[in-house]
Structures are given as structure tokens and as C-alpha cells.
Amino acid sequence: MIEIFKNTNYDFLGKKWLFIGISWLLILAGGISIAWRALDGNPNTHPFNMGVDFAGGSIVTVKFGAQPDLGKLHSAIEAQGIPGGAIVLQPVEKKNEVLVRLPNLVEGKFETGAKATEDVDKGKKMVAEALKYDPTAQIIGAEAVSPQVGADLRNRAIYVTLLACIGMLVYVAFRFKSWGFGIGAIIAVVHDVLVTLGLFSIFQLEVNLTVIAALLTLVGYSMNDTIVIFDRIREMLHLKRRESLETLSNEAINQTLSRTIITSGLTFLTVVALVVFGGEVLKSFSWCLFVGIIIGTYSSIYIASPFMLWWEGTVRDWWKSRKGKTSSVGVASSNVTPPAKNIASGASSSTQTVAGTAGNVVRTAKKKKKGRPASASQ
């Protein structure tokens, strides 16, 4: 493997509290954004900017003859009776196209999948009515998802993410024969997801199925990077048994630093290209990967490793001390015998010993008496 950094000796874990503090600030900021948007009382404000895939609604693609005026288009659609805050316009660069996202237009709370057709028809009619101000504009596509289907997709996305985390926890714990390594890796993955979703809530980036795919990609990416570091720690535990676990962890991070920089750097360059040239359609997907790679790379060093050290040190020592106290109490209680019982057993054993010795003496004397006449007569 190509080594960019050779014989490095950076004290990564010495700065762990700084990065842990940054992570807590990011998670706290995301939590405040989610809570504020959920409790502000505005029906058009939501914790996340859920896409049509999850929230339901319709998307109408409009083609213009020239660069469209988004402000004028927004006002024209709002004049059709749709709340302005619920209208989302996404221009497609260099194509003079706009994706018009509208809320659910079917009455009722639990629409079935069949009513999505009615929803998209209403959306097309409203947008077509709004486009009368521009004769060159034409609708080239429309699609809709009912709220029930969107909720089902959202729940399935949550289940898939949770099952992936549980499966990786069991695998890592079994592979490294320690729950500390497994839980440390999962804590890092959960940290990555929470920070990314918090930033999506703060900046109101759209959450759709492509974002869920990006999150699952980041889960696997972060887990792979963490396992590489943990595997090097496990190798060094057999080679340098006298070194402390923190020293070995720091050394393992330094030894895998070149691999981390090469892998993360090349992936990051690809994601930057997506962010710059991907356009509005891939905007959420690109930014999810962009944020996730940065967060996932440093979480393998500053989140997974410190938690593993805490578990293998503090938690395991506490468990061993607790287990040792329990076993010592059990042994002591099993060896305790009441004094009276000891005296009685001692007396009876002494009596039996004396009686046995006396019987042996008598039997020996009788044999000798019987043997003397016989020897004399011979």
C-alpha cells in the first residue's frame, strides 16, 4: 500500500474531548432545530423537509423556452389556492426546466395508493392554469405519491437502518470477541446519522429515498473505516502486550492514517464533483455524502476509539470487580461451619480413630498368642 505518512506519531486520542465536544454541539443544534420546527405551531413548518417519497404529494416538471422567473412562477401557483410555504420549486440548471413540488391535494388523512392518480391530475391542472402567463411553458411530466405510501416508505427506511446497525453490532462483537469494539463501532455510526440528519433539519435539505440510500452508504463506509482501525488494534494486542490499550490505539490510528487519507480523500473528491455538477436533482444526495464522509472519517478516530477504550477499561474493570466480590462472598460463605458442629465432628472423628487403633492392637496380640504354641511344638 502507498504510504503518504511514514512513522507518524500524532497524539490523536489526546484531543478526543475537543472533537467529542464538537459532536455534542452539532447533535444539540440539530435537536434544537427539530424541536423548534415541530413545536412552533406553524402547520407549514416541519422538522424535516420531507420529499414526495415520504410526505406524499405531486411533482410536476415544467419546460420553459427561456430562463424561468421563479418568483413569478411561485406567485402564479400560489394564486391557485395552494399555500406559498408548501410550494417548492427546484430549477434544473442549463435545461430551463423547473420541478414544481406540491402538497397533497386529495382530501382526507389516509389516502390509498389508487388516489395518487387523482392527486397528480389536480396538480397538473393547477400548474397548467398557473402557466397561462407564459405561452412557451409546457408540462413534460408529473408524478404523485399518496401520504399512506409515503409513510410506509418512511417506516421501512427506519427499519432498514436499525436492522443494519443491529446486524453490524452483532458481527463486530462476534468478530472481535468483545462488546466494547462492537458498541464503539455502532456508537460512531449512530453519531454520523444523528449529525447528518441534524444538519438536514437546520438547512432544510430535502429528505427523500436517495438520502436514505446515502445514509446507508455512509453507515457501511464509516463501519469499514472503524473496523480497519480496530483490526490493527487487535493485531497489536498480541504483539505488544505490555503496552496500554490507549497507547496501542493511538499507534494503530497512526499506522492506518495513510490508508484513511487515500480512501477518504478519493471518495471526497468524487462527492465534491457531485455537489458541484450534480444539480438540484442530486442536491440532497450529494450533500448527505459530503457531510457524511467528513463526519464518518473523524468519528472512527474520535468517537469509536474513545468509547471502545472507555468500555474496555472502566466498564470491564467495574464488571470484573463486581463479579470478584460476588464470587469471594460465595466462597467464604461455603467455608463457614458452625463451631458446635466442628467440635462435634472433631470429637466423633477422634473417638473413631482411638477405637480403631485399640481394635488393631487387640487383634495383633491375639495372633501372636496363637502363633507361639505352634512354633514351640515344631
ABEGO torsion letter per residue (X at the ends): XBBABBGBBBBAAAAAAAAAAAAAAAAAAAAAAAAAAAAAGBAABBABBBBAAAAEEBBBBBBBABBBBAAAAAAAAAAAGBBAAABBBBBBBGAGBBBBBBBBABBEABBBAAAAAAAAAAAAAAAAAAAAABAABBBABBBBBBAAAAAAAAAAAAAAAAAAAAAAAAAAAAAAGBAAAAAAAAAAAAAAAAAAAAAAAAAGBBBBAAAAAAAAAAAAAAAAAAAAAAAAAAAAAAABAABBAAAAAAAAAAAAAAAAAAAAAAAAAAAAAAAAAAEAAAAAAAAAAAAAAAAAAAAAAAAAAAAAAAAAAAAAAAAAAAAAAAAAAAAAAAABBBAAAAAAAAAAAAAAAAAAAAAAAAAAAAAAAAAAAAAAAX
